[in-house]
Amino acid sequence: MGATERAAAAPAPRHPLVERVLDPATPESLRLNAARGALPLPIADLVYVQVRLADDPAPAVVAAARDSLARLTPEGLAPIVDDAGCAPEILNHFARAGGLTPDLLATVVAHPAIPEATLLALAENDNPLTLNLIITNEVRIIASPALLARLRANPCLLADNRRRLSELESDFIGKDPIRLASAGATSAPAPTAKVEAALPDTGPDEPPPPGDGTGGEMPPPDPATEQFAEEELLRSDAFQRIMRLNVAERNLLAMKGGAEERTILIRDTARVVSMAVLKNPRMSENEISKFAGMRSLHEDILRAIAKNGDWTKKYSVALSLVRNPKTPSGLSVQFLARLGTRDLRNLSGDKNVPELVRRNARNLFLARTQPAKKSFKKAH
């Protein structure tokens, strides 16, 4: 994918066999083979066919298709639903079927191609995790008053999420230019005069300092230093200018502003604003490394960084995420194998990171540094 969020994309051309299989005149034997996964189709096309065949008139085809879909592993499904061109039918099927891992569910719910009817159905769910993921997809809520109403009517919605809905409604609903900006439209509306005034007068951001990005020990983060930086920001002229903007104007600035504006807005309490910073095309790898290590950021920001393969290829980004106690442990541990031995040793004794991360770091460190045990056979 791109930087942080897939843009809606036209589906890739289907294999010619797909149209033949889905033709109502196709013999049941061929449809049954497709439902069982016995046709030489690319995996995304095969899953698409099986989803369509799950409603086939023939009961045997339906049973085979549903069985094949149920046996699809998370590892096999992930690249399909993460594709910008994923078919809405696939997203709808797996969203409604249930049983997705939290990461896959988050990907499906946030996908631009997920049908509104699917989100409306999920909005009646009694699972707080599912409801929270829908509310995180603020762009879709802004664009759909029906979805907003359905979520608000759900008695299982947590108080914090009700507050977020109220903020979205007061700041965005019914304001078309803002809606376009929030959706990251190709032709974004021109910034307001206040946003133009807040933009820096300088030219493009300076390039990041040279470096191979392959590692080398980084000094551990200092909470006191981060707190001092926060206080300095609060006193800056740029902060005062930005705080005079409303949420919609800050959202525009997040996607257009310079490094100073990004550093301020990544901390914004309005989630749609802080997430918009990650869409800014002027973002540098060094900034991402800095953001990945900031303990004051919301977990959603750290998740977005951790899921971007282009960013996490950089050693400093992976290490910063692992060191950050706010990064979900399940995401942190997946980067441990890439870290150097010295960093693993430091992490194994770092009381600021979760126990799961410390334990895995310690096990990896010992596996790399302890000599292999020699086995001796007794002489007969």
Secondary structure, DSSP 8 states (H G I E B T S, - for coil): --SSS----------HHHHHHHSTTS-HHHHHHHHTT-S---HHHHHHHHHHHTT-SSHHHHHHHHHHHHT--HHHHHHHHTSTT--HHHHHHHHHH----HHHHHHHHH-TTS-HHHHHHHTT---HHHHHHHHH-HHHHHH-HHHHHHHHT-TT--HHHHHHHHHHHHHTTT-HHHHHHHTT-SS-----HHHHHHS-SS-S---------S--------HHHHHHHHHHHHHSHHHHHHHTS-HHHHHHHHHH--HHHHHHHTT-SSHHHHHHHTT-TT--HHHHHHHHT-TTS-HHHHHHHHT-HHHHTSHHHHHHHHH-TTS-HHHHGGGGGGS-HHHHHHHHT-TTS-HHHHHHHHHHHHHHHS----------
